[in-house]
Amino acid sequence: MKRLLILYTGGTIGMDHTPEGLAPVPGFLPQQLARLARDGVSWEVREYAPLLDSSAITLADWQRLVADIAANHDAFDGFVVIHGTDTMAYTASVLAFCLQGLAKPVVVTGSQLPLVHPRSDGWGNLADAIEAACQSELHEVAISFNRLLLRGVRARKLDAASFAGFDSPNAPPLAQFGIQPQWHRASWRQASGPFRPQLPASPDIRCGMLLPGAMAAAFGRWLAQDTPDAAILLSYGNGNTPADAELLAGVKAASAKGCVVLNLTQCVRGAVAVGAYAASQPLAQAGAVAGGDMTPEAAQAKLLWLLSQPLSPAEVRARLAEDCRGELTLAA
């Protein structure tokens, strides 16, 4: 008998009709889950209060999720986190980095339409998440959505208008759910070392996206004048930026102060590859770290995790270039 813990944080999936329209209704979703009962699996549902719209997720909510999974790690065979879709990939990434040494499945899911809708995708997503959470060989955080099981640190919400809301553009799925599940076990990660959960702290991490024109100079001035603990720069193509003097001076000055500047591409597919184009080199020479094909969601979570540890800026930069949770494709 597999025993699962289901943590219900909120989201579209558990909404019901109210006089004000669709809204989360406490107690509704746990009752609906009874429809998915099956032999060989039992679960306990813990409903968070208040139920959240995931766009309002905060560091405190992530800390609570990490703490709840950690406190119940030994009592359950697997975990399902029911979550809104807007920040689902961010939460999955945070859990992946903060649940070090995880040796049990943690599967995050939700839906585009609530269960009360006659065409809801929630039933299939929940059933697949429960199936995945019963796989004792799955030692990582995953997202179950639209008949796919995706690595949490690779997943992104790419579509707000169809049931295919999530994908992992730079990595294959961990499983596909048809009449028979296709488990791609050869790609599953295995736990290394003991289970060591870590609550994320609250470093100052900011993000900016380059736009043609004066944006590069403005980003550089901002970095130099109001330097955060870390900054994510979404650049063009393979990590290209204009060789703007103020941008490069700002990155260099912020890096000298201990700020970790991470260069990610705006492209959904592909990676930052310093040297692929000459335009990718000045930013690296100024001190920015190339983020490869890491997603912005995983980048924030990885920085949050690294900056919550007693590491020097140089050590953080070095760890950013390492594949820690399957978030990076490293060159052969």
C-alpha positions as CSV (number, residue, x, y, z in Angstrom):
1,M,0.0,0.0,0.0
2,K,1.4,3.4,-1.1
3,R,0.7,6.2,1.3
4,L,0.7,9.8,-0.1
5,L,0.5,13.2,1.4
6,I,-1.4,15.7,-0.8
7,L,-0.8,19.3,0.0
8,Y,-3.5,21.6,-1.4
9,T,-2.3,25.2,-1.7
10,G,-5.0,26.6,-3.9
11,G,-5.4,27.4,-7.6
12,T,-8.0,27.1,-10.3
13,I,-8.4,23.3,-9.9
14,G,-10.3,23.5,-6.6
15,M,-12.6,26.5,-7.4
16,D,-16.3,26.2,-7.2
17,H,-19.3,28.4,-8.2
18,T,-20.0,31.2,-5.6
19,P,-22.3,34.2,-5.7
20,E,-19.2,36.2,-6.7
21,G,-18.2,33.8,-9.4
22,L,-15.6,31.0,-9.4
23,A,-13.5,31.1,-6.3
24,P,-11.5,28.7,-4.0
25,V,-13.9,27.0,-1.6
26,P,-12.4,25.4,1.5
27,G,-13.1,21.7,1.8
28,F,-14.3,21.3,-1.8
29,L,-11.3,19.7,-3.4
30,P,-10.6,17.1,-0.7
31,Q,-14.1,15.8,-1.2
32,Q,-13.7,15.6,-4.9
33,L,-10.5,13.6,-4.6
34,A,-12.5,10.7,-3.3
35,R,-13.5,10.0,-6.9
36,L,-9.9,9.0,-7.7
37,A,-9.7,6.3,-4.9
38,R,-8.0,3.2,-6.1
39,D,-6.7,-0.1,-4.7
40,G,-3.1,0.0,-3.3
41,V,-3.0,3.7,-2.7
42,S,-4.2,5.8,0.3
43,W,-3.7,9.5,0.9
44,E,-4.0,12.2,3.4
45,V,-5.0,15.7,2.2
46,R,-3.9,18.8,4.0
47,E,-5.6,22.0,2.8
48,Y,-3.7,25.3,3.3
49,A,-5.5,28.3,4.7
50,P,-6.0,30.6,3.1
51,L,-6.1,29.0,-0.3
52,L,-3.8,30.9,-2.6
53,D,-4.0,32.3,-6.1
54,S,-0.5,31.2,-7.2
55,S,0.3,34.7,-8.5
56,A,0.4,35.8,-4.9
57,I,3.0,33.2,-3.8
58,T,5.6,34.4,-1.4
59,L,8.8,33.2,0.2
60,A,6.9,32.3,3.3
61,D,4.7,30.0,1.3
62,W,7.7,28.2,-0.2
63,Q,9.2,27.9,3.3
64,R,6.0,26.3,4.5
65,L,5.9,23.8,1.7
66,V,9.5,22.8,2.2
67,A,8.9,22.5,6.0
68,D,5.8,20.4,5.5
69,I,7.4,18.0,3.1
70,A,10.5,17.8,5.3
71,A,8.4,17.1,8.5
72,N,6.5,14.3,6.8
73,H,9.3,12.9,4.6
74,D,9.6,9.6,6.5
75,A,5.9,9.0,7.1
76,F,4.8,9.0,3.4
77,D,5.9,7.2,0.2
78,G,5.3,10.2,-2.0
79,F,3.9,13.7,-2.1
80,V,1.5,15.6,-4.4
81,V,1.4,19.4,-4.3
82,I,-1.8,20.9,-5.8
83,H,-1.0,24.4,-7.0
84,G,-2.1,27.2,-9.3
85,T,-0.5,27.3,-12.7
86,D,0.8,30.8,-12.8
87,T,3.8,30.1,-10.6
88,M,3.8,26.3,-10.6
89,A,7.2,26.1,-12.3
90,Y,8.7,28.5,-9.8
91,T,7.5,26.5,-6.9
92,A,8.6,23.2,-8.4
93,S,12.1,24.7,-8.9
94,V,12.3,26.0,-5.3
95,L,11.3,22.6,-4.0
96,A,13.8,20.8,-6.2
97,F,16.7,22.9,-4.9
98,C,15.7,23.1,-1.2
99,L,14.8,19.4,-0.8
100,Q,18.4,18.2,-1.0
101,G,18.9,14.4,-1.1
102,L,15.3,13.8,-1.9
103,A,14.6,10.1,-2.4
104,K,10.9,10.2,-2.9
105,P,8.6,11.6,-5.6
106,V,7.2,15.1,-5.2
107,V,4.7,15.8,-7.9
108,V,3.2,19.3,-8.5
109,T,0.0,19.6,-10.5
110,G,-3.0,21.8,-11.1
111,S,-5.3,22.6,-14.0
112,Q,-6.4,25.2,-16.6
113,L,-10.1,24.6,-15.8
114,P,-11.6,23.9,-12.4
115,L,-12.9,20.4,-11.6
116,V,-16.5,21.7,-11.6
117,H,-16.1,22.6,-15.3
118,P,-17.5,19.7,-17.5
119,R,-14.3,19.7,-19.7
120,S,-11.8,20.1,-16.8
121,D,-8.3,18.9,-17.4
122,G,-7.9,18.6,-13.6
123,W,-9.1,15.1,-13.3
124,G,-6.5,13.7,-15.6
125,N,-3.7,15.8,-14.1
126,L,-4.6,14.7,-10.6
127,A,-4.8,11.0,-11.6
128,D,-1.4,11.2,-13.4
129,A,0.2,13.0,-10.4
130,I,-1.0,10.3,-8.0
131,E,0.3,7.6,-10.4
132,A,3.7,9.4,-10.5
133,A,3.8,9.9,-6.8
134,C,3.6,6.1,-6.3
135,Q,6.8,5.5,-8.3
136,S,9.4,4.8,-5.6
137,E,12.2,5.1,-8.2
138,L,11.3,8.8,-8.8
139,H,13.7,10.8,-6.6
140,E,12.9,14.3,-7.7
141,V,10.4,17.1,-8.0
142,A,8.2,16.9,-11.2
143,I,5.2,18.6,-12.7
144,S,2.4,16.5,-14.0
145,F,0.3,18.3,-16.7
146,N,-1.5,17.4,-19.9
147,R,-0.3,13.8,-19.9
148,L,3.3,14.7,-19.4
149,L,5.6,14.3,-16.4
150,L,8.2,17.1,-16.6
151,R,11.4,17.7,-14.5
152,G,10.4,20.6,-12.2
153,V,13.6,22.6,-12.8
154,R,13.1,22.3,-16.6
155,A,9.4,23.1,-16.8
156,R,7.8,26.4,-17.9
157,K,4.3,27.6,-18.3
158,L,4.1,28.3,-22.0
159,D,0.4,28.5,-22.8
160,A,-2.4,30.1,-20.9
161,A,-5.0,29.3,-23.6
162,S,-4.8,25.5,-24.0
163,F,-4.6,22.4,-21.8
164,A,-0.9,22.0,-22.9
165,G,0.0,24.7,-20.4
166,F,3.5,23.3,-19.6
167,D,6.5,21.9,-21.3
168,S,10.3,21.5,-20.8
169,P,11.6,23.0,-24.0
170,N,15.3,22.0,-23.4
171,A,14.7,18.6,-21.8
172,P,12.6,15.5,-22.6
173,P,9.7,14.5,-20.4
174,L,10.2,12.1,-17.5
175,A,7.1,10.2,-18.5
176,Q,4.1,10.3,-20.9
177,F,0.7,9.1,-19.9
178,G,-1.3,7.2,-22.5
179,I,-3.4,4.1,-22.0
180,Q,-0.2,2.7,-20.5
181,P,2.3,5.1,-18.8
182,Q,5.6,5.4,-20.5
183,W,8.2,5.8,-17.7
184,H,11.5,7.1,-19.0
185,R,13.3,5.9,-16.0
186,A,16.8,6.0,-17.6
187,S,16.6,9.8,-17.3
188,W,15.4,9.9,-13.7
189,R,17.9,11.4,-11.2
190,Q,18.9,9.4,-8.1
191,A,19.3,10.8,-4.6
192,S,22.8,11.6,-3.5
193,G,23.5,11.7,0.2
194,P,21.1,12.0,3.0
195,F,17.9,14.0,2.9
196,R,18.8,17.6,3.9
197,P,16.0,20.0,3.5
198,Q,16.9,23.7,3.6
199,L,14.5,26.6,4.1
200,P,15.2,29.4,1.7
201,A,16.2,32.7,3.1
202,S,15.4,36.1,1.6
203,P,18.2,37.5,-0.5
204,D,17.6,40.4,-2.8
205,I,17.3,38.8,-6.3
206,R,16.1,41.0,-9.2
207,C,15.5,40.4,-12.9
208,G,15.7,42.6,-16.0
209,M,15.0,42.0,-19.7
210,L,16.9,43.8,-22.4
211,L,14.9,45.8,-24.9
212,P,16.5,47.5,-27.9
213,G,17.4,51.1,-27.2
214,A,18.4,52.6,-23.9
215,M,17.6,49.6,-21.8
216,A,21.1,48.2,-21.6
217,A,22.5,51.5,-20.3
218,A,19.7,51.8,-17.8
219,F,20.3,48.2,-16.5
220,G,24.0,49.0,-16.0
221,R,23.3,52.2,-14.1
222,W,20.7,50.5,-11.9
223,L,23.2,47.7,-11.0
224,A,25.9,50.1,-10.1
225,Q,23.7,52.4,-8.0
226,D,21.3,50.0,-6.3
227,T,23.2,46.8,-6.2
228,P,21.2,43.6,-5.2
229,D,22.6,40.3,-4.0
230,A,22.0,38.8,-7.4
231,A,20.6,40.0,-10.8
232,I,19.3,38.0,-13.7
233,L,19.7,39.6,-17.1
234,L,17.5,38.2,-19.9
235,S,19.7,38.9,-23.0
236,Y,19.2,38.1,-26.7
237,G,19.8,34.9,-28.6
238,N,22.9,33.0,-27.3
239,G,23.5,35.5,-24.6
240,N,24.2,38.5,-26.7
241,T,24.1,42.1,-25.5
242,P,25.2,45.4,-27.0
243,A,28.7,46.4,-26.0
244,D,27.2,49.4,-24.1
245,A,29.8,51.1,-21.8
246,E,27.3,51.8,-19.0
247,L,25.9,48.2,-19.1
248,L,29.4,46.7,-18.9
249,A,30.6,49.2,-16.3
250,G,27.5,48.4,-14.2
251,V,28.0,44.6,-14.3
252,K,31.6,45.0,-13.5
253,A,30.9,47.4,-10.5
254,A,28.1,45.2,-9.2
255,S,30.2,42.1,-9.5
256,A,33.0,43.8,-7.6
257,K,30.6,44.5,-4.7
258,G,29.6,40.8,-4.5
259,C,26.5,40.8,-6.7
260,V,26.1,37.7,-8.8
261,V,25.0,38.6,-12.3
262,L,23.5,35.7,-14.3
263,N,23.0,36.0,-18.0
264,L,20.1,34.0,-19.4
265,T,18.6,34.0,-22.9
266,Q,15.1,35.4,-23.6
267,C,14.6,32.5,-26.0
268,V,12.4,29.6,-24.8
269,R,14.7,27.1,-26.5
270,G,18.5,27.3,-26.7
271,A,21.2,28.5,-24.4
272,V,23.6,31.2,-23.5
273,A,26.9,30.2,-25.2
274,V,29.7,32.6,-24.6
275,G,31.8,32.8,-27.7
276,A,29.1,31.6,-30.2
277,Y,28.9,35.3,-31.2
278,A,31.3,38.1,-30.4
279,A,28.5,40.0,-28.9
280,S,28.2,37.4,-26.1
281,Q,31.8,38.0,-24.8
282,P,31.8,41.5,-23.3
283,L,29.2,40.7,-20.6
284,A,31.2,37.6,-19.5
285,Q,34.4,39.6,-19.4
286,A,32.6,42.1,-17.2
287,G,31.8,39.4,-14.7
288,A,28.4,37.9,-15.6
289,V,27.9,34.2,-15.4
290,A,26.6,32.4,-18.4
291,G,23.3,30.6,-17.5
292,G,23.3,28.0,-20.3
293,D,19.8,26.7,-20.9
294,M,18.6,27.2,-17.4
295,T,15.0,28.6,-17.2
296,P,14.3,31.9,-15.4
297,E,12.2,29.9,-12.9
298,A,15.1,27.5,-12.1
299,A,17.6,30.4,-12.0
300,Q,15.7,32.3,-9.4
301,A,15.3,29.1,-7.3
302,K,19.0,28.2,-7.7
303,L,20.1,31.7,-6.6
304,L,17.7,31.6,-3.7
305,W,19.1,28.2,-2.6
306,L,22.8,29.2,-3.1
307,L,22.4,32.6,-1.4
308,S,20.8,31.0,1.6
309,Q,24.1,29.2,2.3
310,P,27.3,30.6,3.7
311,L,29.0,30.8,0.3
312,S,31.2,33.6,-1.1
313,P,30.2,35.3,-4.3
314,A,32.9,33.4,-6.1
315,E,31.6,30.1,-4.8
316,V,28.0,31.0,-5.8
317,R,29.2,31.8,-9.3
318,A,31.0,28.5,-9.5
319,R,28.0,26.5,-8.4
320,L,25.8,28.3,-10.9
321,A,27.8,26.8,-13.7
322,E,27.3,23.3,-12.2
323,D,24.3,21.1,-12.9
324,C,22.9,20.5,-9.4
325,R,19.4,19.3,-10.0
326,G,19.2,18.6,-13.7
327,E,18.6,22.3,-14.5
328,L,21.5,22.6,-16.9
329,T,22.7,20.8,-20.1
330,L,26.4,20.8,-19.7
331,A,28.6,20.7,-22.8
332,A,30.2,17.3,-23.4
